[in-house]
Amino acid sequence: MALYALKSVVFFWTLARIVALVRRRCFQPIPALALLNISSTLSPWTYVWVCGRNLPEWYTAWLGAVLVLGLGWLVWSVRLRLRKSRGGLGMLVGEASGEEPA
């Protein structure tokens, strides 16, 4: 029960923090907060998986799917942000120097 109570606090805190960062247009810390959110969501379920007995196989598959989807989204969003920041930086440098784009 304590895991669920702690999970709820972390879950809602990270959601509130992500919303505040999006409103301020500060996107860099969001992937780390998303990973913390996924970890807090999965912690009680992982505890049951580690300490449980005779769990059905679909439980393990479901837990793995949630983890893979969450980490996949995290990697995808970080790569997208890096691509956008590199492209935006190059455009700004070219415009500031007065060079014509090739």
The first five atom37 places (N, CA, C, CB, O) and aatype in JSON, in Angstrom:
{
  "aatype": [12, 0, 10, 18, 0, 10, 11, 15, 19, 19, 13, 13, 17, 16, 10, 0, 1, 9, 19, 0, 10, 19, 1, 1, 1, 4, 13, 5, 14, 9, 14, 0, 10, 0, 10, 10, 2, 9, 15, 15, 16, 10, 15, 14, 17, 16, 18, 19, 17, 19, 4, 7, 1, 2, 10, 14, 6, 17, 18, 16, 0, 17, 10, 7, 0, 19, 10, 19, 10, 7, 10, 7, 17, 10, 19, 17, 15, 19, 1, 10, 1, 10, 1, 11, 15, 1, 7, 7, 10, 7, 12, 10, 19, 7, 6, 0, 15, 7, 6, 6, 14, 0],
  "atom_mask": [
    [1, 1, 1, 1, 1],
    [1, 1, 1, 1, 1],
    [1, 1, 1, 1, 1],
    [1, 1, 1, 1, 1],
    [1, 1, 1, 1, 1],
    [1, 1, 1, 1, 1],
    [1, 1, 1, 1, 1],
    [1, 1, 1, 1, 1],
    [1, 1, 1, 1, 1],
    [1, 1, 1, 1, 1],
    [1, 1, 1, 1, 1],
    [1, 1, 1, 1, 1],
    [1, 1, 1, 1, 1],
    [1, 1, 1, 1, 1],
    [1, 1, 1, 1, 1],
    [1, 1, 1, 1, 1],
    [1, 1, 1, 1, 1],
    [1, 1, 1, 1, 1],
    [1, 1, 1, 1, 1],
    [1, 1, 1, 1, 1],
    [1, 1, 1, 1, 1],
    [1, 1, 1, 1, 1],
    [1, 1, 1, 1, 1],
    [1, 1, 1, 1, 1],
    [1, 1, 1, 1, 1],
    [1, 1, 1, 1, 1],
    [1, 1, 1, 1, 1],
    [1, 1, 1, 1, 1],
    [1, 1, 1, 1, 1],
    [1, 1, 1, 1, 1],
    [1, 1, 1, 1, 1],
    [1, 1, 1, 1, 1],
    [1, 1, 1, 1, 1],
    [1, 1, 1, 1, 1],
    [1, 1, 1, 1, 1],
    [1, 1, 1, 1, 1],
    [1, 1, 1, 1, 1],
    [1, 1, 1, 1, 1],
    [1, 1, 1, 1, 1],
    [1, 1, 1, 1, 1],
    [1, 1, 1, 1, 1],
    [1, 1, 1, 1, 1],
    [1, 1, 1, 1, 1],
    [1, 1, 1, 1, 1],
    [1, 1, 1, 1, 1],
    [1, 1, 1, 1, 1],
    [1, 1, 1, 1, 1],
    [1, 1, 1, 1, 1],
    [1, 1, 1, 1, 1],
    [1, 1, 1, 1, 1],
    [1, 1, 1, 1, 1],
    [1, 1, 1, 0, 1],
    [1, 1, 1, 1, 1],
    [1, 1, 1, 1, 1],
    [1, 1, 1, 1, 1],
    [1, 1, 1, 1, 1],
    [1, 1, 1, 1, 1],
    [1, 1, 1, 1, 1],
    [1, 1, 1, 1, 1],
    [1, 1, 1, 1, 1],
    [1, 1, 1, 1, 1],
    [1, 1, 1, 1, 1],
    [1, 1, 1, 1, 1],
    [1, 1, 1, 0, 1],
    [1, 1, 1, 1, 1],
    [1, 1, 1, 1, 1],
    [1, 1, 1, 1, 1],
    [1, 1, 1, 1, 1],
    [1, 1, 1, 1, 1],
    [1, 1, 1, 0, 1],
    [1, 1, 1, 1, 1],
    [1, 1, 1, 0, 1],
    [1, 1, 1, 1, 1],
    [1, 1, 1, 1, 1],
    [1, 1, 1, 1, 1],
    [1, 1, 1, 1, 1],
    [1, 1, 1, 1, 1],
    [1, 1, 1, 1, 1],
    [1, 1, 1, 1, 1],
    [1, 1, 1, 1, 1],
    [1, 1, 1, 1, 1],
    [1, 1, 1, 1, 1],
    [1, 1, 1, 1, 1],
    [1, 1, 1, 1, 1],
    [1, 1, 1, 1, 1],
    [1, 1, 1, 1, 1],
    [1, 1, 1, 0, 1],
    [1, 1, 1, 0, 1],
    [1, 1, 1, 1, 1],
    [1, 1, 1, 0, 1],
    [1, 1, 1, 1, 1],
    [1, 1, 1, 1, 1],
    [1, 1, 1, 1, 1],
    [1, 1, 1, 0, 1],
    [1, 1, 1, 1, 1],
    [1, 1, 1, 1, 1],
    [1, 1, 1, 1, 1],
    [1, 1, 1, 0, 1],
    [1, 1, 1, 1, 1],
    [1, 1, 1, 1, 1],
    [1, 1, 1, 1, 1],
    [1, 1, 1, 1, 1]
  ],
  "atom_positions": [
    [[0.82, -1.19, 0.0], [0.0, 0.0, 0.0], [0.87, 1.26, 0.0], [-0.93, -0.01, 1.2], [0.52, 2.27, -0.61]],
    [[1.99, 1.17, 0.69], [2.9, 2.32, 0.73], [3.46, 2.63, -0.66], [4.04, 2.06, 1.72], [3.66, 3.79, -1.01]],
    [[3.72, 1.59, -1.46], [4.22, 1.82, -2.82], [3.2, 2.58, -3.67], [4.56, 0.48, -3.49], [3.57, 3.47, -4.44]],
    [[1.94, 2.23, -3.53], [0.9, 2.93, -4.29], [0.76, 4.37, -3.84], [-0.44, 2.2, -4.16], [0.57, 5.26, -4.67]],
    [[0.84, 4.62, -2.53], [0.74, 5.99, -2.02], [1.92, 6.83, -2.49], [0.67, 5.99, -0.48], [1.74, 7.97, -2.93]],
    [[3.12, 6.28, -2.41], [4.31, 7.01, -2.87], [4.27, 7.22, -4.37], [5.58, 6.27, -2.49], [4.65, 8.28, -4.87]],
    [[3.81, 6.2, -5.1], [3.7, 6.31, -6.55], [2.77, 7.45, -6.95], [3.2, 4.99, -7.14], [3.06, 8.2, -7.88]],
    [[1.67, 7.58, -6.24], [0.7, 8.63, -6.57], [1.3, 10.02, -6.37], [-0.55, 8.47, -5.71], [1.07, 10.91, -7.19]],
    [[2.04, 10.2, -5.31], [2.67, 11.5, -5.06], [3.65, 11.84, -6.18], [3.39, 11.5, -3.69], [3.62, 12.95, -6.72]],
    [[4.52, 10.91, -6.51], [5.52, 11.14, -7.56], [4.83, 11.33, -8.91], [6.52, 9.97, -7.63], [5.22, 12.2, -9.69]],
    [[3.82, 10.52, -9.19], [3.11, 10.59, -10.47], [2.49, 11.96, -10.68], [2.02, 9.52, -10.54], [2.7, 12.59, -11.72]],
    [[1.73, 12.45, -9.7], [1.07, 13.74, -9.85], [2.05, 14.9, -9.81], [0.02, 13.91, -8.77], [1.84, 15.91, -10.48]],
    [[3.13, 14.78, -9.04], [4.14, 15.84, -9.01], [4.81, 15.97, -10.37], [5.19, 15.55, -7.92], [5.0, 17.08, -10.87]],
    [[5.17, 14.82, -10.99], [5.83, 14.9, -12.3], [4.87, 15.44, -13.36], [6.36, 13.52, -12.73], [5.28, 16.2, -14.23]],
    [[3.6, 15.06, -13.3], [2.64, 15.6, -14.27], [2.5, 17.12, -14.12], [1.27, 14.93, -14.09], [2.5, 17.84, -15.11]],
    [[2.39, 17.59, -12.89], [2.27, 19.03, -12.67], [3.53, 19.76, -13.13], [2.02, 19.32, -11.18], [3.44, 20.84, -13.7]],
    [[4.67, 19.17, -12.88], [5.94, 19.77, -13.29], [6.07, 19.82, -14.82], [7.12, 18.99, -12.68], [6.53, 20.82, -15.38]],
    [[5.66, 18.74, -15.49], [5.71, 18.7, -16.96], [4.8, 19.76, -17.55], [5.32, 17.31, -17.49], [5.18, 20.45, -18.5]],
    [[3.59, 19.9, -17.01], [2.66, 20.92, -17.51], [3.25, 22.32, -17.31], [1.29, 20.81, -16.78], [3.15, 23.16, -18.21]],
    [[3.85, 22.58, -16.16], [4.46, 23.89, -15.91], [5.61, 24.16, -16.87], [4.95, 23.98, -14.46], [5.76, 25.28, -17.35]],
    [[6.42, 23.14, -17.15], [7.54, 23.31, -18.08], [7.06, 23.54, -19.51], [8.46, 22.1, -18.04], [7.65, 24.34, -20.24]],
    [[6.0, 22.87, -19.91], [5.46, 23.08, -21.25], [4.91, 24.49, -21.38], [4.35, 22.05, -21.57], [5.09, 25.14, -22.42]],
    [[4.25, 24.98, -20.35], [3.73, 26.35, -20.39], [4.85, 27.38, -20.52], [2.9, 26.64, -19.13], [4.68, 28.41, -21.17]],
    [[6.0, 27.09, -19.9], [7.15, 28.0, -19.99], [8.0, 27.73, -21.22], [8.01, 27.88, -18.74], [8.97, 28.44, -21.47]],
    [[7.63, 26.71, -22.0], [8.35, 26.29, -23.21], [9.79, 25.88, -22.9], [8.35, 27.42, -24.24], [10.71, 26.18, -23.66]],
    [[9.97, 25.21, -21.79], [11.27, 24.68, -21.38], [11.18, 23.16, -21.49], [11.67, 25.14, -19.92], [10.67, 22.5, -20.58]],
    [[11.67, 22.6, -22.6], [11.45, 21.19, -22.9], [12.59, 20.27, -22.48], [11.21, 21.04, -24.34], [12.4, 19.05, -22.51]],
    [[13.74, 20.78, -22.11], [14.88, 19.92, -21.84], [14.68, 18.96, -20.67], [16.08, 20.77, -21.58], [15.05, 17.79, -20.81]],
    [[14.13, 19.35, -19.52], [14.0, 18.39, -18.41], [12.81, 17.44, -18.54], [13.87, 19.14, -17.12], [12.66, 16.54, -17.71]],
    [[11.98, 17.6, -19.56], [10.77, 16.78, -19.67], [11.08, 15.29, -19.85], [9.93, 17.27, -20.83], [10.41, 14.48, -19.2]],
    [[12.04, 14.88, -20.68], [12.3, 13.43, -20.79], [12.7, 12.78, -19.46], [13.39, 13.18, -21.81], [12.28, 11.66, -19.18]],
    [[13.48, 13.46, -18.66], [13.87, 12.9, -17.36], [12.65, 12.78, -16.45], [14.95, 13.78, -16.69], [12.51, 11.79, -15.73]],
    [[11.77, 13.76, -16.47], [10.56, 13.69, -15.67], [9.62, 12.6, -16.18], [9.84, 15.03, -15.66], [8.94, 11.94, -15.39]],
    [[9.59, 12.41, -17.49], [8.76, 11.34, -18.06], [9.29, 9.97, -17.63], [8.73, 11.44, -19.6], [8.5, 9.07, -17.33]],
    [[10.6, 9.81, -17.59], [11.18, 8.55, -17.13], [10.86, 8.31, -15.65], [12.7, 8.54, -17.35], [10.56, 7.19, -15.26]],
    [[10.93, 9.35, -14.85], [10.56, 9.24, -13.44], [9.08, 8.88, -13.29], [10.86, 10.55, -12.69], [8.72, 8.08, -12.42]],
    [[8.24, 9.46, -14.14], [6.82, 9.16, -14.11], [6.57, 7.69, -14.48], [6.07, 10.08, -15.07], [5.78, 7.02, -13.81]],
    [[7.22, 7.2, -15.51], [7.06, 5.8, -15.91], [7.56, 4.88, -14.8], [7.82, 5.51, -17.22], [6.92, 3.88, -14.48]],
    [[8.69, 5.23, -14.21], [9.25, 4.4, -13.14], [8.31, 4.35, -11.93], [10.61, 4.93, -12.71], [8.12, 3.29, -11.34]],
    [[7.74, 5.47, -11.58], [6.83, 5.48, -10.44], [5.56, 4.71, -10.74], [6.5, 6.91, -10.03], [4.98, 4.08, -9.86]],
    [[5.11, 4.77, -11.98], [3.9, 4.03, -12.36], [4.14, 2.53, -12.32], [3.44, 4.46, -13.76], [3.27, 1.77, -11.9]],
    [[5.33, 2.11, -12.76], [5.62, 0.67, -12.84], [6.11, 0.07, -11.52], [6.64, 0.43, -13.9], [6.13, -1.15, -11.38]],
    [[6.51, 0.89, -10.56], [7.12, 0.34, -9.34], [6.22, -0.64, -8.58], [7.5, 1.46, -8.43], [6.7, -1.71, -8.21]],
    [[4.94, -0.33, -8.32], [4.12, -1.32, -7.61], [3.91, -2.6, -8.44], [2.77, -0.71, -7.25], [3.88, -3.7, -7.89]],
    [[3.76, -2.44, -9.73], [3.54, -3.6, -10.6], [4.79, -4.47, -10.67], [3.13, -3.15, -12.01], [4.7, -5.69, -10.73]],
    [[5.96, -3.83, -10.65], [7.21, -4.58, -10.67], [7.4, -5.32, -9.36], [8.4, -3.64, -10.93], [7.91, -6.45, -9.35]],
    [[7.02, -4.73, -8.27], [7.12, -5.38, -6.97], [6.28, -6.66, -6.95], [6.67, -4.43, -5.84], [6.73, -7.71, -6.48]],
    [[5.07, -6.57, -7.46], [4.21, -7.75, -7.53], [4.85, -8.81, -8.43], [2.8, -7.36, -8.05], [4.79, -10.0, -8.12]],
    [[5.46, -8.38, -9.53], [6.09, -9.3, -10.47], [7.29, -10.01, -9.82], [6.54, -8.55, -11.74], [7.47, -11.21, -10.0]],
    [[8.1, -9.25, -9.06], [9.27, -9.84, -8.42], [8.88, -10.74, -7.25], [10.23, -8.74, -7.94], [9.42, -11.83, -7.11]],
    [[7.96, -10.31, -6.43], [7.62, -11.04, -5.2], [6.4, -11.94, -5.34], [7.39, -10.07, -4.08], [6.11, -12.73, -4.44]],
    [[5.68, -11.84, -6.45], [4.47, -12.64, -6.61], [4.77, -14.08, -6.98], [0.0, 0.0, 0.0], [5.88, -14.41, -7.39]],
    [[3.76, -14.91, -6.84], [3.9, -16.33, -7.19], [2.76, -16.72, -8.12], [3.9, -17.23, -5.92], [1.63, -16.25, -7.98]],
    [[3.07, -17.57, -9.06], [2.08, -18.1, -9.99], [1.33, -17.02, -10.76], [1.09, -18.96, -9.24], [0.13, -17.12, -10.97]],
    [[2.06, -15.99, -11.17], [1.43, -14.94, -11.97], [1.27, -15.44, -13.4], [2.27, -13.63, -11.93], [2.11, -16.2, -13.89]],
    [[0.21, -15.02, -14.07], [0.04, -15.45, -15.45], [1.1, -14.81, -16.36], [-1.38, -15.09, -15.95], [1.67, -13.76, -16.03]],
    [[1.35, -15.45, -17.48], [2.39, -14.95, -18.4], [2.02, -13.62, -19.03], [2.64, -15.96, -19.49], [2.9, -12.84, -19.38]],
    [[0.72, -13.34, -19.18], [0.32, -12.08, -19.77], [0.72, -10.9, -18.88], [-1.18, -12.07, -20.02], [0.92, -9.79, -19.37]],
    [[0.84, -11.15, -17.57], [1.25, -10.08, -16.65], [2.67, -9.63, -16.98], [1.16, -10.56, -15.18], [2.95, -8.43, -17.04]],
    [[3.57, -10.59, -17.18], [4.95, -10.26, -17.54], [5.0, -9.57, -18.9], [5.82, -11.53, -17.55], [5.74, -8.61, -19.08]],
    [[4.21, -10.06, -19.85], [4.18, -9.44, -21.18], [3.66, -8.02, -21.11], [3.31, -10.28, -22.14], [4.19, -7.13, -21.77]],
    [[2.62, -7.8, -20.32], [2.05, -6.46, -20.18], [3.05, -5.5, -19.55], [0.77, -6.52, -19.35], [3.21, -4.37, -20.0]],
    [[3.71, -5.96, -18.5], [4.71, -5.13, -17.81], [5.85, -4.77, -18.76], [5.25, -5.85, -16.57], [6.31, -3.63, -18.78]],
    [[6.31, -5.75, -19.53], [7.38, -5.5, -20.5], [6.94, -4.55, -21.6], [0.0, 0.0, 0.0], [7.71, -3.69, -22.02]],
    [[5.7, -4.69, -22.07], [5.2, -3.81, -23.13], [5.12, -2.36, -22.66], [3.82, -4.28, -23.6], [5.49, -1.44, -23.39]],
    [[4.64, -2.15, -21.45], [4.55, -0.79, -20.92], [5.95, -0.19, -20.78], [3.83, -0.79, -19.54], [6.16, 0.98, -21.1]],
    [[6.89, -0.98, -20.31], [8.26, -0.49, -20.16], [8.89, -0.17, -21.52], [9.1, -1.53, -19.43], [9.52, 0.88, -21.67]],
    [[8.73, -1.05, -22.49], [9.31, -0.83, -23.82], [8.67, 0.39, -24.49], [9.13, -2.09, -24.71], [9.38, 1.21, -25.08]],
    [[7.36, 0.52, -24.4], [6.69, 1.69, -25.0], [7.13, 2.98, -24.33], [5.18, 1.54, -24.9], [7.38, 3.98, -25.01]],
    [[7.23, 2.98, -23.02], [7.66, 4.18, -22.3], [9.09, 4.58, -22.64], [0.0, 0.0, 0.0], [9.37, 5.75, -22.9]],
    [[10.0, 3.62, -22.64], [11.39, 3.92, -22.99], [11.54, 4.29, -24.46], [12.28, 2.73, -22.66], [12.35, 5.15, -24.8]],
    [[10.76, 3.65, -25.32], [10.79, 4.0, -26.74], [10.33, 5.43, -26.97], [0.0, 0.0, 0.0], [10.94, 6.16, -27.75]],
    [[9.27, 5.83, -26.29], [8.8, 7.2, -26.41], [9.85, 8.17, -25.89], [7.49, 7.4, -25.66], [10.06, 9.24, -26.48]],
    [[10.5, 7.82, -24.8], [11.53, 8.68, -24.22], [12.69, 8.88, -25.2], [12.05, 8.08, -22.91], [13.12, 10.01, -25.42]],
    [[13.19, 7.8, -25.78], [14.3, 7.89, -26.73], [13.87, 8.67, -27.96], [14.79, 6.49, -27.14], [14.62, 9.52, -28.45]],
    [[12.67, 8.41, -28.47], [12.18, 9.11, -29.65], [12.07, 10.61, -29.39], [10.82, 8.55, -30.07], [12.48, 11.41, -30.24]],
    [[11.54, 11.0, -28.24], [11.37, 12.43, -27.97], [12.71, 13.13, -27.77], [10.49, 12.63, -26.74], [12.87, 14.28, -28.18]],
    [[13.68, 12.45, -27.15], [14.99, 13.06, -26.97], [15.67, 13.25, -28.33], [15.88, 12.18, -26.05], [16.25, 14.31, -28.59]],
    [[15.6, 12.24, -29.19], [16.21, 12.36, -30.52], [15.54, 13.45, -31.34], [16.13, 11.01, -31.26], [16.22, 14.18, -32.06]],
    [[14.22, 13.57, -31.23], [13.5, 14.61, -31.95], [13.93, 15.99, -31.47], [11.99, 14.43, -31.79], [14.15, 16.89, -32.28]],
    [[14.04, 16.17, -30.16], [14.47, 17.46, -29.61], [15.9, 17.79, -30.05], [14.38, 17.44, -28.07], [16.2, 18.94, -30.38]],
    [[16.79, 16.79, -30.05], [18.17, 17.04, -30.49], [18.22, 17.44, -31.95], [19.04, 15.8, -30.25], [18.95, 18.35, -32.33]],
    [[17.43, 16.76, -32.78], [17.4, 17.1, -34.2], [16.89, 18.52, -34.42], [16.52, 16.11, -34.96], [17.44, 19.27, -35.22]],
    [[15.83, 18.88, -33.69], [15.27, 20.23, -33.83], [16.26, 21.28, -33.34], [13.95, 20.35, -33.07], [16.39, 22.34, -33.96]],
    [[16.95, 21.0, -32.23], [17.88, 22.0, -31.7], [19.08, 22.17, -32.62], [18.34, 21.6, -30.3], [19.58, 23.28, -32.77]],
    [[19.55, 21.1, -33.23], [20.68, 21.22, -34.17], [20.28, 21.96, -35.43], [21.22, 19.84, -34.53], [21.03, 22.8, -35.92]],
    [[19.1, 21.67, -35.96], [18.63, 22.35, -37.15], [18.35, 23.82, -36.89], [0.0, 0.0, 0.0], [18.68, 24.67, -37.72]],
    [[17.76, 24.12, -35.76], [17.45, 25.5, -35.4], [18.7, 26.32, -35.18], [0.0, 0.0, 0.0], [18.75, 27.49, -35.55]],
    [[19.73, 25.71, -34.59], [20.97, 26.41, -34.33], [21.68, 26.76, -35.63], [21.88, 25.56, -33.45], [22.2, 27.87, -35.79]],
    [[21.7, 25.81, -36.57], [22.34, 26.07, -37.86], [21.66, 27.18, -38.63], [0.0, 0.0, 0.0], [22.33, 27.99, -39.27]],
    [[20.32, 27.22, -38.58], [19.59, 28.26, -39.27], [19.86, 29.61, -38.63], [18.09, 27.96, -39.26], [20.02, 30.61, -39.33]],
    [[19.92, 29.65, -37.32], [20.17, 30.92, -36.64], [21.56, 31.45, -36.93], [19.97, 30.77, -35.15], [21.73, 32.65, -37.11]],
    [[22.57, 30.57, -36.97], [23.92, 31.0, -37.26], [24.03, 31.52, -38.67], [24.9, 29.85, -37.04], [24.66, 32.55, -38.9]],
    [[23.41, 30.82, -39.62], [23.45, 31.26, -41.01], [22.77, 32.6, -41.19], [0.0, 0.0, 0.0], [23.26, 33.44, -41.95]],
    [[21.66, 32.82, -40.53], [20.94, 34.09, -40.64], [21.72, 35.21, -39.98], [19.55, 33.98, -40.0], [21.74, 36.33, -40.49]],
    [[22.36, 34.93, -38.87], [23.09, 35.98, -38.15], [24.32, 36.42, -38.91], [23.49, 35.49, -36.75], [24.71, 37.58, -38.86]],
    [[24.95, 35.47, -39.64], [26.18, 35.84, -40.34], [25.9, 36.5, -41.7], [27.06, 34.62, -40.53], [26.8, 37.04, -42.32]],
    [[24.64, 36.44, -42.15], [24.31, 37.06, -43.41], [24.64, 36.19, -44.62], [0.0, 0.0, 0.0], [24.59, 36.66, -45.75]],
    [[24.98, 34.94, -44.38], [25.3, 34.04, -45.49], [24.01, 33.56, -46.15], [26.13, 32.83, -44.99], [22.96, 33.45, -45.52]],
    [[24.15, 33.29, -47.45], [23.05, 32.73, -48.18], [23.0, 31.24, -47.95], [23.17, 33.05, -49.66], [24.05, 30.59, -47.92]],
    [[21.81, 30.66, -47.77], [21.75, 29.21, -47.59], [22.12, 28.49, -48.9], [20.33, 28.78, -47.14], [21.79, 28.96, -49.99]],
    [[22.82, 27.37, -48.78], [23.26, 26.65, -49.97], [22.16, 25.81, -50.56], [24.45, 25.77, -49.64], [22.37, 25.13, -51.56]]
  ]
}
